[in-house]
Amino acid sequence: MGLPQKLLDKLACPKCHGDLDYDKHKSRFECSHCREFYRVEDDIPVMPLDEAQKID
C-alpha cells in the first residue's frame, strides 16, 4: 500500500520539528538534525519520542 504523499509532506520530527527523510527500503523516517530515526510498521509511523533510535 505505502504511505500517501500528503502524509509524507506533513510529517515532522517530533523532537526538533524539522524535516524527516523517508527511507522506503528500511521502512523508517530519519531526522538528520537529531541523528535519530523512527520506524514504520504496517504503513504506520511509530513516532513517540521514546521510540526514536540513533542513526549509526
Biopython code that builds the backbone (N, CA, C, O; Angstrom):
import numpy as np
from Bio.PDB.StructureBuilder import StructureBuilder

atoms = [
    (1, "MET", "N", (0.828, -1.197, 0.000)),
    (1, "MET", "CA", (0.000, 0.000, 0.000)),
    (1, "MET", "C", (0.869, 1.257, 0.000)),
    (1, "MET", "O", (0.757, 2.078, -0.910)),
    (2, "GLY", "N", (1.723, 1.419, 0.994)),
    (2, "GLY", "CA", (2.603, 2.580, 1.032)),
    (2, "GLY", "C", (1.972, 3.776, 1.724)),
    (2, "GLY", "O", (0.765, 3.824, 1.960)),
    (3, "LEU", "N", (2.811, 4.719, 2.036)),
    (3, "LEU", "CA", (2.357, 5.926, 2.715)),
    (3, "LEU", "C", (1.953, 6.980, 1.688)),
    (3, "LEU", "O", (2.666, 7.186, 0.706)),
    (4, "PRO", "N", (0.818, 7.649, 1.901)),
    (4, "PRO", "CA", (0.387, 8.684, 0.958)),
    (4, "PRO", "C", (1.324, 9.893, 0.981)),
    (4, "PRO", "O", (1.861, 10.258, 2.027)),
    (5, "GLN", "N", (1.509, 10.497, -0.174)),
    (5, "GLN", "CA", (2.404, 11.648, -0.296)),
    (5, "GLN", "C", (1.968, 12.800, 0.609)),
    (5, "GLN", "O", (2.818, 13.516, 1.137)),
    (6, "LYS", "N", (0.666, 12.991, 0.796)),
    (6, "LYS", "CA", (0.182, 14.061, 1.678)),
    (6, "LYS", "C", (0.719, 13.881, 3.099)),
    (6, "LYS", "O", (1.090, 14.853, 3.756)),
    (7, "LEU", "N", (0.758, 12.637, 3.564)),
    (7, "LEU", "CA", (1.292, 12.357, 4.890)),
    (7, "LEU", "C", (2.793, 12.610, 4.927)),
    (7, "LEU", "O", (3.301, 13.222, 5.867)),
    (8, "LEU", "N", (3.495, 12.143, 3.914)),
    (8, "LEU", "CA", (4.947, 12.334, 3.853)),
    (8, "LEU", "C", (5.308, 13.815, 3.868)),
    (8, "LEU", "O", (6.315, 14.201, 4.462)),
    (9, "ASP", "N", (4.502, 14.638, 3.225)),
    (9, "ASP", "CA", (4.766, 16.072, 3.150)),
    (9, "ASP", "C", (4.526, 16.781, 4.484)),
    (9, "ASP", "O", (5.126, 17.826, 4.739)),
    (10, "LYS", "N", (3.666, 16.235, 5.331)),
    (10, "LYS", "CA", (3.287, 16.911, 6.567)),
    (10, "LYS", "C", (4.036, 16.455, 7.807)),
    (10, "LYS", "O", (4.091, 17.191, 8.793)),
    (11, "LEU", "N", (4.610, 15.267, 7.785)),
    (11, "LEU", "CA", (5.280, 14.762, 8.975)),
    (11, "LEU", "C", (6.546, 15.559, 9.292)),
    (11, "LEU", "O", (7.286, 15.969, 8.398)),
    (12, "ALA", "N", (6.770, 15.764, 10.584)),
    (12, "ALA", "CA", (7.972, 16.451, 11.053)),
    (12, "ALA", "C", (8.529, 15.666, 12.230)),
    (12, "ALA", "O", (7.823, 14.872, 12.853)),
    (13, "CYS", "N", (9.781, 15.893, 12.521)),
    (13, "CYS", "CA", (10.425, 15.240, 13.654)),
    (13, "CYS", "C", (9.706, 15.668, 14.941)),
    (13, "CYS", "O", (9.539, 16.863, 15.185)),
    (14, "PRO", "N", (9.285, 14.715, 15.753)),
    (14, "PRO", "CA", (8.594, 15.076, 16.984)),
    (14, "PRO", "C", (9.506, 15.738, 18.013)),
    (14, "PRO", "O", (9.018, 16.339, 18.970)),
    (15, "LYS", "N", (10.807, 15.638, 17.834)),
    (15, "LYS", "CA", (11.749, 16.218, 18.794)),
    (15, "LYS", "C", (12.129, 17.648, 18.418)),
    (15, "LYS", "O", (11.993, 18.557, 19.237)),
    (16, "CYS", "N", (12.603, 17.857, 17.194)),
    (16, "CYS", "CA", (13.079, 19.186, 16.785)),
    (16, "CYS", "C", (12.129, 19.896, 15.819)),
    (16, "CYS", "O", (12.332, 21.065, 15.492)),
    (17, "HIS", "N", (11.097, 19.188, 15.364)),
    (17, "HIS", "CA", (10.097, 19.715, 14.426)),
    (17, "HIS", "C", (10.676, 20.002, 13.044)),
    (17, "HIS", "O", (10.084, 20.734, 12.252)),
    (18, "GLY", "N", (11.838, 19.419, 12.765)),
    (18, "GLY", "CA", (12.472, 19.584, 11.465)),
    (18, "GLY", "C", (11.954, 18.570, 10.454)),
    (18, "GLY", "O", (11.107, 17.731, 10.764)),
    (19, "ASP", "N", (12.477, 18.665, 9.255)),
    (19, "ASP", "CA", (12.091, 17.769, 8.165)),
    (19, "ASP", "C", (12.599, 16.354, 8.415)),
    (19, "ASP", "O", (13.652, 16.145, 9.016)),
    (20, "LEU", "N", (11.824, 15.401, 7.941)),
    (20, "LEU", "CA", (12.199, 13.991, 8.009)),
    (20, "LEU", "C", (12.415, 13.462, 6.602)),
    (20, "LEU", "O", (11.740, 13.880, 5.661)),
    (21, "ASP", "N", (13.349, 12.554, 6.465)),
    (21, "ASP", "CA", (13.567, 11.848, 5.203)),
    (21, "ASP", "C", (13.007, 10.450, 5.357)),
    (21, "ASP", "O", (13.281, 9.766, 6.344)),
    (22, "TYR", "N", (12.216, 10.024, 4.373)),
    (22, "TYR", "CA", (11.613, 8.691, 4.419)),
    (22, "TYR", "C", (12.493, 7.720, 3.665)),
    (22, "TYR", "O", (12.734, 7.894, 2.471)),
    (23, "ASP", "N", (12.973, 6.698, 4.351)),
    (23, "ASP", "CA", (13.747, 5.627, 3.729)),
    (23, "ASP", "C", (12.805, 4.444, 3.526)),
    (23, "ASP", "O", (12.564, 3.657, 4.442)),
    (24, "LYS", "N", (12.282, 4.335, 2.319)),
    (24, "LYS", "CA", (11.284, 3.312, 2.000)),
    (24, "LYS", "C", (11.851, 1.904, 2.170)),
    (24, "LYS", "O", (11.144, 1.003, 2.621)),
    (25, "HIS", "N", (13.102, 1.712, 1.819)),
    (25, "HIS", "CA", (13.712, 0.383, 1.874)),
    (25, "HIS", "C", (13.946, -0.087, 3.308)),
    (25, "HIS", "O", (13.880, -1.285, 3.585)),
    (26, "LYS", "N", (14.218, 0.842, 4.217)),
    (26, "LYS", "CA", (14.423, 0.487, 5.618)),
    (26, "LYS", "C", (13.156, 0.693, 6.457)),
    (26, "LYS", "O", (13.147, 0.409, 7.654)),
    (27, "SER", "N", (12.096, 1.184, 5.826)),
    (27, "SER", "CA", (10.813, 1.453, 6.500)),
    (27, "SER", "C", (11.009, 2.312, 7.743)),
    (27, "SER", "O", (10.673, 1.917, 8.860)),
    (28, "ARG", "N", (11.566, 3.506, 7.511)),
    (28, "ARG", "CA", (11.771, 4.408, 8.640)),
    (28, "ARG", "C", (11.882, 5.851, 8.164)),
    (28, "ARG", "O", (12.201, 6.129, 7.007)),
    (29, "PHE", "N", (11.605, 6.767, 9.105)),
    (29, "PHE", "CA", (11.806, 8.191, 8.898)),
    (29, "PHE", "C", (13.066, 8.591, 9.641)),
    (29, "PHE", "O", (13.264, 8.201, 10.791)),
    (30, "GLU", "N", (13.923, 9.373, 8.983)),
    (30, "GLU", "CA", (15.186, 9.776, 9.576)),
    (30, "GLU", "C", (15.239, 11.291, 9.725)),
    (30, "GLU", "O", (14.850, 12.031, 8.821)),
    (31, "CYS", "N", (15.724, 11.739, 10.874)),
    (31, "CYS", "CA", (15.952, 13.161, 11.116)),
    (31, "CYS", "C", (17.461, 13.385, 11.097)),
    (31, "CYS", "O", (18.177, 12.899, 11.974)),
    (32, "SER", "N", (17.936, 14.112, 10.108)),
    (32, "SER", "CA", (19.381, 14.335, 10.001)),
    (32, "SER", "C", (19.868, 15.298, 11.078)),
    (32, "SER", "O", (21.039, 15.254, 11.455)),
    (33, "HIS", "N", (19.007, 16.153, 11.571)),
    (33, "HIS", "CA", (19.400, 17.098, 12.626)),
    (33, "HIS", "C", (19.604, 16.373, 13.958)),
    (33, "HIS", "O", (20.627, 16.567, 14.615)),
    (34, "CYS", "N", (18.652, 15.551, 14.357)),
    (34, "CYS", "CA", (18.727, 14.820, 15.631)),
    (34, "CYS", "C", (19.560, 13.546, 15.525)),
    (34, "CYS", "O", (19.971, 12.977, 16.536)),
    (35, "ARG", "N", (19.803, 13.106, 14.298)),
    (35, "ARG", "CA", (20.520, 11.845, 14.037)),
    (35, "ARG", "C", (19.784, 10.667, 14.664)),
    (35, "ARG", "O", (20.393, 9.777, 15.258)),
    (36, "GLU", "N", (18.447, 10.680, 14.518)),
    (36, "GLU", "CA", (17.597, 9.612, 15.020)),
    (36, "GLU", "C", (16.628, 9.190, 13.925)),
    (36, "GLU", "O", (16.390, 9.919, 12.962)),
    (37, "PHE", "N", (16.072, 7.986, 14.099)),
    (37, "PHE", "CA", (15.063, 7.538, 13.150)),
    (37, "PHE", "C", (13.876, 6.948, 13.889)),
    (37, "PHE", "O", (13.966, 6.525, 15.041)),
    (38, "TYR", "N", (12.762, 6.939, 13.174)),
    (38, "TYR", "CA", (11.500, 6.400, 13.673)),
    (38, "TYR", "C", (11.037, 5.348, 12.674)),
    (38, "TYR", "O", (10.973, 5.609, 11.472)),
    (39, "ARG", "N", (10.716, 4.168, 13.171)),
    (39, "ARG", "CA", (10.352, 3.073, 12.273)),
    (39, "ARG", "C", (8.903, 3.228, 11.787)),
    (39, "ARG", "O", (8.104, 3.969, 12.359)),
    (40, "VAL", "N", (8.609, 2.511, 10.732)),
    (40, "VAL", "CA", (7.262, 2.445, 10.166)),
    (40, "VAL", "C", (6.847, 0.982, 10.203)),
    (40, "VAL", "O", (7.541, 0.119, 9.664)),
    (41, "GLU", "N", (5.717, 0.706, 10.840)),
    (41, "GLU", "CA", (5.202, -0.660, 10.940)),
    (41, "GLU", "C", (3.821, -0.730, 10.298)),
    (41, "GLU", "O", (2.920, 0.017, 10.678)),
    (42, "ASP", "N", (3.655, -1.618, 9.332)),
    (42, "ASP", "CA", (2.375, -1.777, 8.635)),
    (42, "ASP", "C", (1.858, -0.450, 8.103)),
    (42, "ASP", "O", (0.673, -0.141, 8.221)),
    (43, "ASP", "N", (2.764, 0.337, 7.511)),
    (43, "ASP", "CA", (2.455, 1.651, 6.935)),
    (43, "ASP", "C", (1.989, 2.675, 7.972)),
    (43, "ASP", "O", (1.291, 3.629, 7.627)),
    (44, "ILE", "N", (2.369, 2.486, 9.235)),
    (44, "ILE", "CA", (2.035, 3.434, 10.297)),
    (44, "ILE", "C", (3.341, 3.922, 10.928)),
    (44, "ILE", "O", (4.101, 3.119, 11.469)),
    (45, "PRO", "N", (3.610, 5.240, 10.864)),
    (45, "PRO", "CA", (4.805, 5.770, 11.516)),
    (45, "PRO", "C", (4.694, 5.637, 13.040)),
    (45, "PRO", "O", (3.676, 6.007, 13.625)),
    (46, "VAL", "N", (5.731, 5.114, 13.669)),
    (46, "VAL", "CA", (5.787, 4.963, 15.122)),
    (46, "VAL", "C", (6.688, 6.085, 15.621)),
    (46, "VAL", "O", (7.912, 5.988, 15.532)),
    (47, "MET", "N", (6.074, 7.171, 16.156)),
    (47, "MET", "CA", (6.848, 8.372, 16.397)),
    (47, "MET", "C", (6.831, 8.932, 17.820)),
    (47, "MET", "O", (7.126, 10.116, 17.984)),
    (48, "PRO", "N", (6.507, 8.161, 18.854)),
    (48, "PRO", "CA", (6.702, 8.690, 20.206)),
    (48, "PRO", "C", (8.198, 8.945, 20.437)),
    (48, "PRO", "O", (9.036, 8.206, 19.921)),
    (49, "LEU", "N", (8.530, 9.964, 21.193)),
    (49, "LEU", "CA", (9.938, 10.301, 21.422)),
    (49, "LEU", "C", (10.734, 9.148, 21.995)),
    (49, "LEU", "O", (11.908, 8.976, 21.667)),
    (50, "ASP", "N", (10.107, 8.360, 22.848)),
    (50, "ASP", "CA", (10.838, 7.255, 23.470)),
    (50, "ASP", "C", (11.050, 6.072, 22.516)),
    (50, "ASP", "O", (11.728, 5.108, 22.871)),
    (51, "GLU", "N", (10.483, 6.140, 21.325)),
    (51, "GLU", "CA", (10.669, 5.091, 20.310)),
    (51, "GLU", "C", (11.787, 5.432, 19.328)),
    (51, "GLU", "O", (12.155, 4.599, 18.500)),
    (52, "ALA", "N", (12.331, 6.646, 19.409)),
    (52, "ALA", "CA", (13.412, 7.054, 18.497)),
    (52, "ALA", "C", (14.654, 6.210, 18.739)),
    (52, "ALA", "O", (14.956, 5.812, 19.864)),
    (53, "GLN", "N", (15.362, 5.951, 17.647)),
    (53, "GLN", "CA", (16.610, 5.194, 17.728)),
    (53, "GLN", "C", (17.698, 5.982, 17.033)),
    (53, "GLN", "O", (17.442, 6.660, 16.038)),
    (54, "LYS", "N", (18.911, 5.896, 17.552)),
    (54, "LYS", "CA", (20.036, 6.626, 16.989)),
    (54, "LYS", "C", (20.453, 6.054, 15.641)),
    (54, "LYS", "O", (20.457, 4.838, 15.445)),
    (55, "ILE", "N", (20.802, 6.933, 14.721)),
    (55, "ILE", "CA", (21.357, 6.527, 13.440)),
    (55, "ILE", "C", (22.848, 6.279, 13.653)),
    (55, "ILE", "O", (23.557, 7.138, 14.178)),
    (56, "ASP", "N", (23.318, 5.108, 13.248)),
    (56, "ASP", "CA", (24.746, 4.780, 13.405)),
    (56, "ASP", "C", (25.602, 5.531, 12.415)),
    (56, "ASP", "O", (26.823, 5.372, 12.410)),
]
sb = StructureBuilder()
sb.init_structure("model")
sb.init_model(0)
sb.init_chain("A")
sb.init_seg("    ")
for serial, (resi, resn, name, xyz) in enumerate(atoms, 1):
    if name == "N":
        sb.init_residue(resn, " ", resi, " ")
    sb.init_atom(name, np.array(xyz, "f"), 0.0, 1.0, " ", f" {name:<3s}", serial, name[0])
structure = sb.get_structure()
